[in-house]
Amino acid sequence: MKIHLLFDREGPRIGLSDGYETAPVLDALEPLVAGLRVRQEQLRAVPLNDLLGLCDTAARSWTQPGHRLANFIRQGRLGFLPLWLRRANLEALARRSLRGCPDALDRFVPLGEKDVMMVRAQPRGVVVHWVAGNVPVLGLLSLVQAMLCKNANVVKVARNRPGILPHLLAALSEVTYTNARGETLSGRVLTDTVAVVYADRQDQAAARELSRLADVRVAWGGREAVESIINLPRRYGTEDIVFGPKLSFVIVGAERLADKDAARRTAAAIAADACAFDQQGCNSPHTVFVERGGAITPAEFARLLGEAMETESRRAPLEEVDPAAAMNALGVRTEYAMRGEAHHSRDIQWAVVYSDEDTGLAEPCYLRTLFVRPVEDVFEVAAFCSSQTQTAGLAVDDRRHALADALTSRGVERCPAVGAMRIYDAPWDGLFAMDRLVRWVSG
């Protein structure tokens, strides 16, 4: 077993761009987790309102000119993160996730206006997060929710960019917040309950030890990675929260294609969702279903979507390109140039492809490649859905809720408006994560 310690209460053990190899190696995990449990007791005494204040202060400061995270957030196109950390968003998240009783994180409260039962949301203990390598910053989303629920946390990061989460946690540790009582709190009340580690994915002894110590296991990643985690031995009563591999898509109704201006607005929203996370997120669209019957045909919409992708890619260029993925994307362009239409950048930045004969969900190509496919009626898309489909970005009007009902009955988890697919909200993947990060007790 070989586990590298990348972050603990002493701060980051590696730089933002460093590999894990320079980080110290732990002899055992048990002493590290024992220390986290001690500091978790200090966290339990802090009111939720103060924890939200710390997150909100971080969110506001990180985007200020001159802050060391400002360029990192801008260059990494992580603007969603400060918005997600704002008090209003986290308050709404806690209220929805905790049965309308977020104050139960601090004390016993009535279960409802007409229910005299008193309940409390106690932390489950130690939450171990396995973070995916394709979008490592997403691990912070489950981590923050676990911290707000006053758990101790161990985050196992992937080989790809292991310094990102230590870098963000270091910035959170430096935040201070003064509450209404005049008390000043440090972000360390949160970050001192977190350890970030790395172990090779083939190190089964390390994986088993992480699983053994967990009261909750949170798994982000592809099918193989997630299955390897949930199949590890665990203690009785350990909770599993899985954010696994899923596909997302867009549906554009004919009513949104009345004229070019309306179509362009819809195309711009889709392009923003597609370019966020460079299509690596499970909520990133790959297929765009366009209903026939509008003033703008599906083929014309594909061209307008190409213009929107060009605009969005100029604003936020694609930075990392895997050679194998590039070859695949070029092959798709060539195929559609021969049998349909291919709109794309001169380089590998983006592509929109279309054929009248295409049906169903496209196999993802990534590298900001969108497959536009015609449908006679938006409700046809429900037949393509399953438990493997996650987000359906909807550009429809009066039929929205009827369509969402049809899609979700077949397995889709979310039906936001286009432009909001990339927003991380609750429920997510069919569950309220914070509800699974606490034990509901009565008294």
GIDA-V223969 format. One record per residue. RES is the residue in three letters. SS is DSSP state (H for helix, E for strand, C for the rest). PSI is psi in radians with two decimals (* if undefined). OMEGA is omega in radians with two decimals (none if undefined). Layout:
res = [RES;RES]
ss = [SS;SS]
psi = [PSI;PSI]
omega = [OMEGA;OMEGA]
//
This chain:
res = [MET;LYS;ILE;HIS;LEU;LEU;PHE;ASP;ARG;GLU;GLY;PRO;ARG;ILE;GLY;LEU;SER;ASP;GLY;TYR;GLU;THR;ALA;PRO;VAL;LEU;ASP;ALA;LEU;GLU;PRO;LEU;VAL;ALA;GLY;LEU;ARG;VAL;ARG;GLN;GLU;GLN;LEU;ARG;ALA;VAL;PRO;LEU;ASN;ASP;LEU;LEU;GLY;LEU;CYS;ASP;THR;ALA;ALA;ARG;SER;TRP;THR;GLN;PRO;GLY;HIS;ARG;LEU;ALA;ASN;PHE;ILE;ARG;GLN;GLY;ARG;LEU;GLY;PHE;LEU;PRO;LEU;TRP;LEU;ARG;ARG;ALA;ASN;LEU;GLU;ALA;LEU;ALA;ARG;ARG;SER;LEU;ARG;GLY;CYS;PRO;ASP;ALA;LEU;ASP;ARG;PHE;VAL;PRO;LEU;GLY;GLU;LYS;ASP;VAL;MET;MET;VAL;ARG;ALA;GLN;PRO;ARG;GLY;VAL;VAL;VAL;HIS;TRP;VAL;ALA;GLY;ASN;VAL;PRO;VAL;LEU;GLY;LEU;LEU;SER;LEU;VAL;GLN;ALA;MET;LEU;CYS;LYS;ASN;ALA;ASN;VAL;VAL;LYS;VAL;ALA;ARG;ASN;ARG;PRO;GLY;ILE;LEU;PRO;HIS;LEU;LEU;ALA;ALA;LEU;SER;GLU;VAL;THR;TYR;THR;ASN;ALA;ARG;GLY;GLU;THR;LEU;SER;GLY;ARG;VAL;LEU;THR;ASP;THR;VAL;ALA;VAL;VAL;TYR;ALA;ASP;ARG;GLN;ASP;GLN;ALA;ALA;ALA;ARG;GLU;LEU;SER;ARG;LEU;ALA;ASP;VAL;ARG;VAL;ALA;TRP;GLY;GLY;ARG;GLU;ALA;VAL;GLU;SER;ILE;ILE;ASN;LEU;PRO;ARG;ARG;TYR;GLY;THR;GLU;ASP;ILE;VAL;PHE;GLY;PRO;LYS;LEU;SER;PHE;VAL;ILE;VAL;GLY;ALA;GLU;ARG;LEU;ALA;ASP;LYS;ASP;ALA;ALA;ARG;ARG;THR;ALA;ALA;ALA;ILE;ALA;ALA;ASP;ALA;CYS;ALA;PHE;ASP;GLN;GLN;GLY;CYS;ASN;SER;PRO;HIS;THR;VAL;PHE;VAL;GLU;ARG;GLY;GLY;ALA;ILE;THR;PRO;ALA;GLU;PHE;ALA;ARG;LEU;LEU;GLY;GLU;ALA;MET;GLU;THR;GLU;SER;ARG;ARG;ALA;PRO;LEU;GLU;GLU;VAL;ASP;PRO;ALA;ALA;ALA;MET;ASN;ALA;LEU;GLY;VAL;ARG;THR;GLU;TYR;ALA;MET;ARG;GLY;GLU;ALA;HIS;HIS;SER;ARG;ASP;ILE;GLN;TRP;ALA;VAL;VAL;TYR;SER;ASP;GLU;ASP;THR;GLY;LEU;ALA;GLU;PRO;CYS;TYR;LEU;ARG;THR;LEU;PHE;VAL;ARG;PRO;VAL;GLU;ASP;VAL;PHE;GLU;VAL;ALA;ALA;PHE;CYS;SER;SER;GLN;THR;GLN;THR;ALA;GLY;LEU;ALA;VAL;ASP;ASP;ARG;ARG;HIS;ALA;LEU;ALA;ASP;ALA;LEU;THR;SER;ARG;GLY;VAL;GLU;ARG;CYS;PRO;ALA;VAL;GLY;ALA;MET;ARG;ILE;TYR;ASP;ALA;PRO;TRP;ASP;GLY;LEU;PHE;ALA;MET;ASP;ARG;LEU;VAL;ARG;TRP;VAL;SER;GLY]
ss = [C;C;E;E;E;E;E;E;C;C;E;E;C;C;C;C;C;C;C;H;H;H;C;C;E;E;C;C;C;H;H;H;H;H;H;H;H;H;H;H;H;H;H;H;C;C;C;H;H;H;H;H;H;H;H;H;H;H;H;H;H;H;C;C;C;C;C;C;C;H;H;H;H;H;H;C;C;C;H;H;H;H;H;H;H;C;H;H;H;H;H;H;H;H;H;H;H;C;C;C;C;H;H;H;H;C;C;C;E;E;E;E;C;C;E;E;E;E;E;E;E;E;E;C;C;E;E;E;E;E;C;C;C;C;C;H;H;H;H;H;H;H;H;H;H;H;H;H;C;C;C;E;E;E;E;E;C;C;C;C;C;C;H;H;H;H;H;H;H;H;H;H;H;C;C;E;E;E;C;C;C;C;C;E;E;E;C;H;H;H;H;C;C;E;E;E;E;E;C;C;C;C;C;H;H;H;H;H;H;H;H;H;H;C;C;E;E;E;E;E;C;C;H;H;H;H;H;H;H;H;C;C;C;C;C;C;C;C;E;E;E;E;E;C;C;C;E;E;E;E;E;E;C;H;H;H;H;C;C;H;H;H;H;H;H;H;H;H;H;H;H;H;H;H;H;H;H;H;H;C;C;C;C;C;E;E;E;E;E;E;E;C;C;C;C;C;C;H;H;H;H;H;H;H;H;H;H;H;H;H;H;H;H;H;H;C;C;C;C;C;C;C;H;H;H;H;H;H;H;H;H;H;H;H;H;H;H;H;H;C;E;E;E;E;C;C;C;C;C;C;E;E;E;E;C;C;C;C;C;C;C;C;C;C;C;C;C;C;E;E;E;E;E;E;E;C;C;H;H;H;H;H;H;H;C;C;C;C;E;E;E;E;E;E;E;C;C;C;C;H;H;H;H;H;H;H;H;H;H;C;C;C;C;E;C;C;E;C;C;C;C;C;C;C;C;C;C;E;C;C;E;C;H;H;H;H;C;E;E;E;E;E;C]
psi = [2.22;1.89;2.14;2.35;2.04;-0.45;2.41;-2.82;-0.30;-0.14;-2.98;2.46;-0.07;2.78;2.98;-0.69;0.09;2.77;2.95;-0.31;-0.50;-0.16;2.62;2.67;2.32;2.46;-0.58;2.73;-0.45;-0.84;-0.65;-0.82;-0.61;-0.71;-0.66;-0.70;-0.65;-0.82;-0.37;-0.61;-0.62;-0.68;-0.65;-0.45;-0.14;2.22;2.57;-0.68;-0.65;-0.63;-0.69;-0.64;-0.69;-0.79;-0.73;-0.71;-0.73;-0.82;-0.73;-0.68;-0.57;-0.38;0.02;2.42;2.33;-0.34;2.49;-0.27;-0.23;-0.84;-0.67;-0.77;-0.73;-0.85;-0.56;0.07;0.87;0.48;-0.40;-0.50;-0.88;-0.63;-0.71;-0.56;-0.09;2.62;-0.82;-0.72;-0.80;-0.59;-0.80;-0.70;-0.81;-0.71;-0.79;-0.72;-0.48;0.69;0.54;0.19;1.00;-0.47;-0.23;-0.24;-0.34;-0.53;3.01;2.34;2.76;2.49;-0.52;3.03;-0.61;0.29;2.03;-0.13;2.35;2.26;2.74;2.51;1.75;2.50;2.60;-0.44;-1.94;2.12;2.17;2.14;2.22;2.00;2.38;2.62;-0.37;-0.64;1.32;-0.48;-0.35;-0.42;-0.46;-0.47;-0.81;-0.58;-0.80;-0.73;-0.66;-0.66;-0.72;-0.51;0.09;0.62;2.82;2.67;2.40;2.19;2.09;1.95;2.89;2.99;-0.57;2.07;1.02;-0.26;-0.11;-0.92;-0.73;-0.66;-0.79;-0.70;-0.62;-0.72;-0.67;-0.61;-0.42;-0.15;2.49;2.60;2.30;2.10;-3.11;-0.34;0.04;0.15;2.36;2.21;2.61;2.59;-0.26;-0.34;-0.48;-0.93;-0.38;-0.20;0.28;2.41;2.39;2.25;2.86;2.40;2.53;2.48;-0.34;-0.09;1.54;-0.53;-0.74;-0.74;-0.76;-0.66;-0.74;-0.76;-0.69;-0.59;-0.15;2.36;-0.46;2.37;2.14;2.11;2.12;2.45;-2.98;3.02;-0.85;-0.77;-0.80;-0.76;-0.63;-0.53;-0.87;-0.30;-0.04;2.61;2.50;2.83;2.65;2.34;-0.11;2.32;2.46;2.31;2.04;2.16;1.46;-2.95;2.25;2.85;2.59;2.77;3.07;2.55;2.19;2.05;2.71;-0.50;-0.37;0.13;0.59;-0.54;3.03;-0.62;-0.79;-0.73;-0.68;-0.66;-0.73;-0.75;-0.69;-0.69;-0.71;-0.75;-0.67;-0.72;-0.67;-0.60;-0.36;2.28;0.24;0.69;0.31;-0.35;2.65;-0.29;0.20;2.33;2.54;-0.70;2.41;1.87;2.22;2.15;2.34;2.82;-0.18;2.96;-0.50;2.16;2.83;-0.69;-0.71;-0.66;-0.64;-0.71;-0.77;-0.61;-0.62;-0.72;-0.72;-0.67;-0.64;-0.79;-0.81;-0.64;-0.50;-0.66;-0.68;1.49;2.58;2.25;-0.80;2.22;2.06;2.26;-0.72;-0.71;-0.65;-0.74;-0.69;-0.78;-0.70;-0.61;-0.69;-0.74;-0.78;-0.76;-0.83;-0.46;-0.50;-0.63;0.05;-2.18;2.46;1.97;2.23;2.87;2.89;-0.49;-2.56;0.29;-0.70;2.84;2.53;2.13;2.65;2.46;2.41;-0.44;-0.19;2.47;2.83;-3.08;2.34;2.61;2.16;2.44;-0.39;-2.85;0.74;0.81;2.13;2.35;1.96;2.24;2.33;2.59;2.61;-0.55;2.39;-0.48;-0.25;-0.48;-0.45;-0.54;-0.35;-0.02;2.72;-2.99;-0.15;-0.01;2.40;-1.20;2.29;1.87;2.14;2.26;1.19;2.89;-1.73;-0.43;0.08;-0.89;-0.58;-0.70;-0.75;-0.66;-0.74;-0.72;-0.81;-0.46;-0.34;0.05;-0.28;2.48;-0.56;2.51;1.13;2.94;2.64;2.53;-0.32;0.14;-0.65;-0.10;2.30;1.92;-2.89;2.44;2.76;2.27;0.66;0.19;2.77;1.85;-0.75;-0.56;-0.50;-0.14;0.06;2.85;2.16;2.12;2.73;2.73;*]
omega = [3.14;-3.09;3.11;3.09;-3.09;-3.14;2.97;-3.07;3.08;3.12;-3.13;3.08;3.05;3.07;-3.09;-3.06;-3.09;2.97;-3.10;-2.97;-3.08;-3.10;3.13;3.14;3.13;3.04;-3.13;3.12;-3.02;3.12;3.11;-3.12;3.10;3.09;3.11;3.14;3.11;-3.11;3.05;3.11;3.06;3.12;-3.12;-3.10;-3.08;3.14;3.11;-3.11;3.12;3.09;3.06;3.10;3.09;3.13;-3.14;3.09;3.08;-3.11;-3.12;-3.05;-3.04;-3.13;3.14;3.09;3.13;3.08;-3.04;3.10;-3.02;3.13;3.12;-3.14;-3.12;-3.09;3.13;-3.12;-3.10;-3.11;3.11;-3.00;3.08;3.11;-3.14;-3.10;-3.13;-3.06;-3.07;-3.13;-3.11;3.05;3.13;3.13;-3.13;-3.13;-3.14;-3.02;-3.02;2.97;-3.13;-3.07;-3.12;3.12;3.10;3.03;-3.09;-3.00;3.03;-3.14;3.06;-3.14;3.10;-3.10;-3.09;-3.13;-3.05;-3.14;3.09;-3.09;3.09;3.09;-3.13;3.08;-3.13;3.12;-3.11;3.10;3.08;-3.11;2.98;-3.00;3.13;-3.12;-3.06;3.09;-3.00;-3.08;-3.14;3.08;3.13;-3.13;3.09;-3.13;-3.14;3.13;3.10;3.10;3.12;3.06;2.97;3.05;2.89;-3.00;2.94;-3.12;3.09;-3.08;3.13;-3.13;-3.08;3.09;-3.09;-3.09;-3.05;-3.11;3.03;3.14;-3.14;3.14;3.09;3.11;3.11;-3.12;-3.09;-3.09;2.98;-3.11;3.09;-3.07;-3.07;3.13;3.14;3.14;3.14;-3.14;3.08;3.05;3.14;3.08;3.05;-2.98;3.10;3.11;-3.08;2.94;3.07;-3.08;3.02;2.98;3.13;-3.08;3.10;-3.12;-3.07;3.10;3.11;3.14;3.13;3.14;3.09;-3.13;-3.11;-3.07;-2.99;2.89;3.02;3.04;3.10;-3.07;3.01;3.00;3.13;-3.04;-3.09;-3.13;-3.11;3.14;3.12;3.14;-3.05;3.10;3.08;3.05;3.12;3.09;3.07;3.11;3.11;-3.13;3.07;3.03;-3.01;3.00;-2.99;-3.04;3.09;3.13;3.10;-3.04;-3.13;2.99;3.13;3.11;-3.13;-3.12;3.09;-3.11;-3.10;3.12;-3.06;3.14;3.12;3.14;3.14;3.12;3.10;3.14;-3.14;3.13;3.12;-3.14;3.12;3.11;-3.09;-3.08;3.07;-3.14;3.11;3.11;3.12;-3.14;3.12;3.12;3.13;3.13;3.04;3.12;3.09;3.11;-3.09;-3.11;3.05;3.07;3.09;3.10;3.08;-3.13;3.07;3.12;3.10;3.12;3.10;3.13;3.12;3.10;3.06;3.10;3.14;3.10;3.09;3.14;-3.11;-3.12;3.02;-3.14;-3.10;-3.06;3.00;-3.02;-3.07;-3.13;3.06;-3.09;-3.14;3.11;3.12;3.12;3.10;-3.14;3.11;3.09;3.09;3.12;-3.12;3.14;-3.08;3.05;-3.13;-3.02;3.13;3.11;3.09;3.06;-3.06;3.10;3.10;3.09;-3.06;-3.00;-3.06;3.04;3.00;-3.09;-3.05;2.96;3.13;-3.04;-3.05;3.05;3.04;-3.14;3.11;2.97;-3.07;3.08;-3.10;-3.06;3.07;3.11;-3.12;3.10;3.11;-3.09;-3.11;2.98;3.10;-3.10;-3.08;-3.11;3.07;-3.03;-3.13;-3.12;-3.11;-3.00;3.14;3.08;3.13;3.09;-3.06;-3.02;3.00;3.08;-3.02;2.98;3.10;-3.08;-3.00;-3.09;-2.95;-3.04;3.06;3.11;3.12;3.12;3.13;-3.11;-3.08;3.09;3.14;3.03;3.13;-3.08;-3.04;3.08;3.10;3.01;3.05;-3.03;3.13;3.12;-3.03;3.14;3.14;-3.07;3.10;0.07;3.13;-3.07;3.04;-3.13;3.00;-3.00;-3.08;3.11;3.14;-3.11;3.12;2.95;3.09;-3.13;3.14;-3.14;none]
//
